[in-house]
Amino acid sequence: MRKEYRHLISGGAAAATLLLSWSAHAANPIADEKIAVAQASLQRAEQSGAPQTAPVELATARDKLARAQKANADHDIKMATALAEQANVDAEVAEATAMQQHSHAAAVEFDTSMQALRNEAMRSTSAVPTAQ
């Protein structure tokens, strides 16, 4: 009976070691989530026109996201999380820059249209003869 207990103990120890080893190599859900959020922000920035209006910020976000993914693959969870958060912020800055530039262009176009209408109105009123 003593041999049976030894096998159980050694088998249990091996299973526990395997379980600990597996959990140490498992993906970290927090880092995975932060990376997914950064990827979504990067996609939004790309769709908002950031490649043309904020290429530096977008390139920085892409670089940090790639580094976060590598750190996560290397099981450097702290670095992966930090880089993913930074990539997210950089992507949001790129998106905001693109949106600001689009808004500015729309405002300039609106102002130009309004000035053209004012000029037309001035011409119309000056062309009307006054009654004497």
SVG drawing of the C-alpha trace seen along z (x, -y; Angstrom):
<svg xmlns="http://www.w3.org/2000/svg" viewBox="-39 -111 49 113">
<polyline fill="none" stroke="black" stroke-width="0.4" points="0.0,0.0 2.9,-2.4 4.0,-2.1 0.5,-3.1 0.6,-6.2 4.0,-7.1 2.7,-6.8 -0.3,-9.0 1.9,-11.6 4.5,-11.6 1.7,-11.6 -0.1,-14.5 3.2,-16.5 3.8,-16.0 0.2,-17.1 0.6,-20.2 3.9,-21.1 2.4,-20.7 -0.6,-22.8 1.6,-25.6 3.8,-25.5 0.8,-25.7 -0.8,-28.6 2.5,-30.5 2.5,-30.2 -1.2,-30.9 -2.1,-34.2 -2.8,-37.0 -6.4,-38.1 -5.7,-41.7 -2.9,-42.2 -5.0,-40.5 -7.9,-42.8 -5.6,-45.9 -4.1,-44.8 -7.6,-44.3 -8.6,-47.8 -5.5,-49.3 -6.2,-47.4 -9.7,-48.7 -8.5,-52.3 -5.9,-51.9 -8.6,-50.7 -10.8,-53.7 -7.9,-56.0 -7.1,-54.5 -10.7,-54.9 -10.9,-58.5 -8.2,-59.6 -5.3,-59.6 -2.9,-58.1 -3.1,-61.4 -3.6,-63.9 -1.6,-62.3 0.9,-59.8 3.5,-60.2 1.0,-59.5 -0.4,-56.6 3.0,-55.1 3.8,-55.5 0.6,-53.7 1.4,-50.8 4.9,-50.5 3.8,-50.3 1.1,-47.8 3.5,-45.5 5.9,-45.8 3.0,-45.0 2.1,-41.9 5.7,-40.7 6.0,-41.4 2.8,-39.4 4.1,-36.6 7.3,-36.7 5.1,-36.6 6.2,-40.0 2.8,-40.9 3.7,-44.2 5.4,-45.5 2.7,-44.2 0.0,-46.0 1.9,-49.3 2.7,-49.3 -0.9,-48.4 -2.2,-51.3 0.3,-53.7 -0.6,-52.4 -4.3,-53.0 -3.6,-56.6 -1.5,-57.3 -4.2,-55.9 -6.8,-58.0 -4.6,-61.1 -4.2,-60.2 -8.0,-59.8 -8.7,-63.1 -6.1,-64.9 -7.8,-63.6 -11.3,-64.6 -10.0,-68.1 -8.5,-68.6 -11.7,-67.4 -13.7,-69.8 -11.4,-72.7 -11.6,-72.0 -15.4,-71.9 -15.5,-75.2 -13.3,-76.9 -15.5,-75.6 -18.6,-76.9 -17.1,-80.3 -16.1,-80.5 -19.7,-79.6 -21.1,-82.2 -18.8,-84.9 -19.9,-84.1 -23.5,-84.4 -22.9,-87.7 -21.1,-89.0 -24.0,-87.8 -26.5,-89.5 -24.5,-92.7 -24.4,-92.7 -28.1,-92.0 -29.0,-94.9 -26.7,-97.3 -28.2,-96.4 -31.7,-97.3 -32.5,-100.9 -33.7,-103.2 -36.9,-105.1 -36.6,-108.9"/>
</svg>
